[in-house]
Amino acid sequence: MNSSFLFTVCVAATCFFTLLGTLFFMRYRKSRFRENNETVNSSSVSPVPPPSCVSRNWVHTVFPSFHGEDVRTSLLTHILKEFKSKAIYPFIDEKMKRGKIIGPELKKAIQGSRIAVVLLSKNYASSSWCLDELVEIMKCQEELDQTVIPIFYEVNPSDVKKQRGDFGKVFKKTCEGKTNEVIEKWSQALSKVATITGYHSINWNDDAKMVEDITTEILNTLINSTPSRDFDGLVGMGAHMEKIEPLLRPDLKEEVRMIGIWGPPGIGKTTIARFLFHQLSSNNDNFQHTVFVENVKAMYTTIPVSSDDYNAKLHLQQSFLSKIIKKDIEIPHLGVAQDTLKDKKVLVVLDDVNRSVQLDAMAEETGWFGNGSRIIFTTQDRHLLKAHGINDLYEVGSPSTDEALQIFCTYAFRQKSPKAGFEDLSREVTKLAGDLPLGLKVMGSCLRGLSKEEWKNKLPSLRNNLHGDIESALKFSYDALRREDKNLFLHIACFFNHEKIEIVEHILARAFLNVRQGIHVLTEKSLISTNSEYVVMHDLLAQLGREIVRNVSTSEHLTREPGQRQFLVDARDICEVLSDDTAGTSSVIGINLKLSKAEERLHTSESAFERMTNLQFLRIDSGYNGLYFPQSLNSISRKIRLLEWNDFPMTCLPSNFSPQFLVKLCMQGSKLKKLWDGIQPLRNLKWMDLRSSKNLKKIPDLSTATNLTYLCLRGCSSLENLPSSIGNATNLLNLDLSDCTRLVNLPSSIWNAINLQTFDLKDCSSLVELPLSIGNAINLKSLNLGGCSSLKDLPSSIGNAPYLQNLYLDYCSSLVNLPSSIENAINLQVLDLKYCSSLVELPIFIGNATNLRYLDLSGCSSLVELPSSVGKLHKLPKLTMVGCSKLKVLPININMVSLRELDLTGCSSLKKFPEISTNIKHLHLIGTSIEEVPSSIKSWPHLEHLRMSYSQNLKKSPHALDTITELHITDTEILDIGSWVKELSHLGRLVLYGCKNLVSLPQLPGSLLDLDASNCESLERLDSSLHNLNSTTFRFINCFKLNQEAIHLISQTPCRLVAVLPGGEVPACFTYRAFGNFVTVELDGRSLPRSKKFRACILLDYQGDMKKPWAACSVTSEQTYTSCSAILRPVLSEHLYVFNVEAPDRVTSTELVFEFRVFRTNIFPTNTLKIKECGILQLLEEADDEHRQSFSSDDDDY
């Protein structure tokens, strides 16, 4: 390349490169159907091209290849001028010396150029340098998708292709003395470049005009081929694409497919559709037309109100066709779309459709479009799609908590993780947004750039008021509802969010013709969901509903006073109304009050509700001392249907209270002594919950409560009896009397409630007996008598309850035996007898209960033996007899075919090895007197775990050594553990608790996962092979004689969860140490790819008693944030906790901050425990990754 040309070019590429960004091939590009690795997961919707063409960062805009002598005076000046005027800056190689071959720097420049412009003149082939450039350029076109633009200046493309004429003569001269290989490369490069569509100077009379046209075209090419930045930073798109792909069916190339994307407003439907459209339209699928019609519902609103259905369709179809052919047109009738597109392969996205007329006008049926077409709709209304025959639907769900935080941080901080110091605030705002992408975007943008104090000041407003952009997006959906559906929406938003559908239907039955149909409509329109039989409305939609009822007006300019509104949901409004006897009116039908401690106090009078004669729904949560009510109320509306008043402060309801329309009564934790006197009309009552009303002495007559299905009196500790009228509640399904500690007996009429299915009497410690007629409970499925410590026996008729499945008798410490009739309970599946400490024996024929799947006899300390009939329990997978200290023998000659687990832990009188099933997988014998393991155990094909206590005979039983998975050597005088322990090839856990004379540990088996040497006070030394235990949990609690070598060995050995060892400071082997709860680690940039795993150590400053605390570690860099957690157990001073921590894989920063915090619960940090000192050690790459997992809070109790 002529250096004088290059000297004349102005070097200003930086601005241009910043504008254009990452580039790829524009004419023949092979675009990808996937996202950048930093933002989304990959998708398999289409083949992924080589990374070089999809993620390449071009260094130069244009690489020009030309022969300077041909164009210096005639063309060069024009080229330079036009390039410069259009901010196109070619590669400059003025510092390169020309030689016979191009050097590596020039090759690198060619490879890094987005476009190569080859100016082929008559003497171009006279330069071997130019020809070598061309060879490299054509190679980059093929391998890197570089764009090549040839300009044929005063030369015929055919002559270039075939190397003939004057051009061929020049070429042949240059080939003299060259090898055949070089000549062939040159020739092929010339032939290829000549076949590329380019520019021929013969088509222009004026060089200046030609150059202007060519450079303009190059500029347009650059602009049009610049990769879209519209989707940078999107979170979770890969997961959405993977779920949509099966609906698109790219394999069905001849089929026209229509798919729907639906979900609530603000969930991200349009964003997903845009991303999908971008991927499909750039995927080289040869769509003849592509169009994304945004916000179709808004198009419909622009149609004149006077238009009929036909004209509306005509208007929509005309707009649609104009968009798809990119030209404004007018159409005479509705058949134009079908005629125009029926043989065209098109990609169409109709975004945010909300009326069938829109679908009919723009995409009535698949026959309108050519083979291979894909038509995509987004909507909130699932029914709309189904009615149009679209069954391939993708429901957009909420992002995960982590994804929601990333979305929020993208807008708040322009990065994927919170800035330092904003972590807790970011999580709180994310929670306020309810994981709704629209809310996350708006709130993040609103808070961007603000200080921490400004964030805190804005939080109250965000909690109580919807941002205008969020409100307008959500309210459009509400406005489109029919009047009755709007009313139902408001009822749910204000009162029934997260309520059971059944309850909603019954409470609203008088207000709506068909509640279930209304719920269905709201579900189809994505305004609620009905997961697991509950009505669930997104928090932001519920907030919208509450704001709508607050803003209801009597006229255009006059807002109603709170007491004149239908619903009262704002705490301050409610306090205002209830504090003023005259404020409430007959307009009020519902009050939903929940005050936090931060809000104002409330004082009311006896007449607070007197004027609210139409009040139907009253929910008050007065669970703290901020609400002050009188000793009694004058009245509550006779129309009341829902009365929920937790911690009700009065001893009874108003004397004139009428429950005629009452459907649900919930007064948990109340001070009630009684509800009302006499018989009241209770035909509508279905749910009554008075749990924890500790002063309640009696419940009212239930003679008329024939539709009552649920009655909960749990924890009513003053209740001594039930009314005999309870037998009239013939539809009662669930009766909960648990923890009614003064309840002595039950009325015999209780079994007249023949539909009773679940009866809970747990911890009724004064209950002496059950009514003899329990056998009449023909539908009873579950009876819980656990903790009925005064109950001595059960009625024999219990065996006649034909559907009894679950019988809980745990902690019935006075129960001596079970009635023999229990064997008749053929459907019994659960029998819980744990800690029936007086139980001497089981019924002889207990084995006749052949459906039994759960039998727990733990703590039955008087039980001596089991009847042989247990061998018939062929469905029992587990038998638990922990702590049956008098059990001496188990039946012989039986084989319980389904038994997989037998737990005899603590059966200290048991001496003979249990052989009751050869199918056992887990056998627990710790704390028994069994000393020998029979050789027959080798024939148990399924045995995986054998837990035993140490005895001298074990060393003589090699068949046992191969089988034991857990071994306890506790509180013994043992001086050392012999080398035999390493022969326990399946040992997973070794407990050496309290071996006070033990000085050292030998080599341990490599299978070990858990080593507990706590309270081994004399322990000093550990075998160096401990370092090979790559997945073990260590506990060396109170082993204060451990030497420094042992401390360092434990600290540097990879552990499975948390290692606990004595120490008053972080060991020196931890490279980074600091006082307090955080430490900064400086990484060598060269080691970043292998610097993801670390060992952490913390020392606690223990200041009091804590149960089950847990620690959290956050790892923060400039770009990333991650966290992990683990339970710290037990909590000790002068002890170290060591564990593994992983940094995110995508860390590129050389500085990481490790911050540790201790929590009392999953939410609140604790002041009881503080981090006194912490340390970090970077692990080597070759260490075993498989077992060195980050610590987790899912660990079981040690």
Secondary structure, 3 states (H helix, E strand, C coil): CCHHHHHCCCCCHHHHHHHHCCCCCCCCCCCCCCCCCCCCCCCCCCCCCCHHHHCCCCCEEEEEEECHHHHCCCCHHHHHHHHHHCCCCECCCCCCCCCCCCCHHHHHHHHCEEEEEEEECCCHHHCHHHHHHHHHHHHHHHHHCCEEEEEECCCCHHHHHHCCHHHHHHHHHHHCCCCHHHHHHHHHHHHHHHCCCCEEHHHCCCHHHHHHHHHHHHHHHHHHHCCCCCCCCCCCHHHHHHHHHHHHCCCCCCCCEEEEEECCCCCCHHHHHHHHHHHHHCCCCCCCEEEEECCHHHHHHCCCCCCCHHHHHHHHHHHHHHHHCCCCCCCCCCCHHHHHHCCCCEEEEECCCCCHHHHHHHCCCHHHCCCCCEEEEEECCHHHHHHCCCCCEEECCCCCHHHHHHHHHHHHCCCCCCCCCCHHHHHHHHHHCCCCHHHHHHHHHHHCCCCHHHHHHHHHHHHHCCCHHHHHHHHHHHHCCCHHHHHHHHHHHHHHCCEEHHHHHHHCCCCCCCHHHHHHHHHHCCCCECHHHEEECCHHHHHHHHHHHHCCECCCCCECCHHHCCEECCHHHHHHHHCCCCCCCCCCCEEEEECCCCCCCEECCCCCCCCCCCCCEEEEECCCCCEECCCCCCCCCCCCCEEEEECCCCCCCCCCCCCCCCCEEECCCCCCCCCCCCCCCCCCCCEEECCCCCCCCCCCCCCCCCCCCEEECCCCCCCCCCCHHHHHCCCCCEEECCCCCCCCCCCHHHHHCCCCCEEECCCCCCCCCCCHHHHHCCCCCEEECCCCCCCCCCCHHHHHCCCCCEEECCCCCCCCCCCHHHHHCCCCCEEECCCCCCCCCCCCCHHHCCCCCEEECCCCCCCCCCCHHHHHCCCCCEEECCCCCCCCCCCCCCCCCCCCEEECCCCCCCCCCCCCCCCCCEEECCCCCCCCCCHHHHHCCCCCEEEEECCHHHHHCHHHHCCCCEEECCCCCCCCCCHHHHHCCCCCEEECCCCCCCCECCCCCCCCCEEECCCCCCCCECCHHHHHCCCEEEECCCCCCCCHHHHHHHHHCCECCCEEEECCCCCCCCCEEEECCEEEEECCHHHHHHCCEEEEEEEEEECCCCCCCEEEEEEECCCCEEEEEEECCCCCCCEEEEEEEECCCCCCCCEEEEEEEEECCCCCECCCEEEEEEEEEECCCCCCCCCCCCCCCCCCCC
